[in-house]
Amino acid sequence: MRILFVCTGNICRSPSAEAVMRRLVDQAGLGAEFVLESAGTGRWHAGGTPDRRAVTAGAARGYVVEGKARQVRPADFEDFDLLVGMDRGHVRRLRDLSPSLESRLKVRPLLEDEDVPDPYGGPPAEFEQALDVIERGCRALFEELTAAPF
C-alpha cells in the first residue's frame, strides 16, 4: 500500500502523519507492505525540513518527523494508492489536481468528520493539538487498511 500524506507546505502536518503511520506500520511488522511519503499542495517550503516545533512535538511522543518538503506532482496520482489530505481544503485541491476520475477516487481526508488543525505560525501547544488529531486519524486509517487484505 502506497500512501501520500498531504498538507499545505509539507513541513508540519503531513510529515507528522507520515511519521505516525510509519510507527504504526513498523510496530505491526508491516514495513515491507507500505510505502509512506508526504507532500504539500504548495511549493513554498520545497526542499526545506520539517518545522522544528513539529519535530519536537513528534519526538516527545517517540516519532521521527523528518524529510524534505516537496509539492504534489502529477505522477503522485499514479504512484500512490491513497492521497490523504489533512483537511477538506487539501482534499478539494487534490481532487482539482487529479488527472482522472480514477485518480480522484484515491483522494480522501485523514478523518471524515474532523480537519487536522494547521499549527503553522502558532505556539508549540498547537503542534501538540494537531498531533492528537493526526494520531487518531492514522490509527483509524491503519485499522481500516489492515482489516481488509491488500
HELIX and SHEET records of a PDB file:
HELIX    1   1 ARG A   13  GLN A   27  1                                  15    
HELIX    2   2 GLY A   31  GLU A   33  5                                   3    
HELIX    3   3 ARG A   52  ALA A   60  1                                   9    
HELIX    4   4 ASP A   76  ASP A   79  1                                   4    
HELIX    5   5 ARG A   88  LEU A   97  1                                  10    
HELIX    6   6 LEU A  101  ARG A  104  1                                   4    
HELIX    7   7 PRO A  124  ALA A  147  1                                  24    
SHEET    1   A 4 VAL A  35  GLY A  40  0                                        
SHEET    2   A 4 ARG A   2  CYS A   7  1                                        
SHEET    3   A 4 LEU A  82  GLY A  85  1                                        
SHEET    4   A 4 VAL A 107  PRO A 109  1                                        
END                                                                             
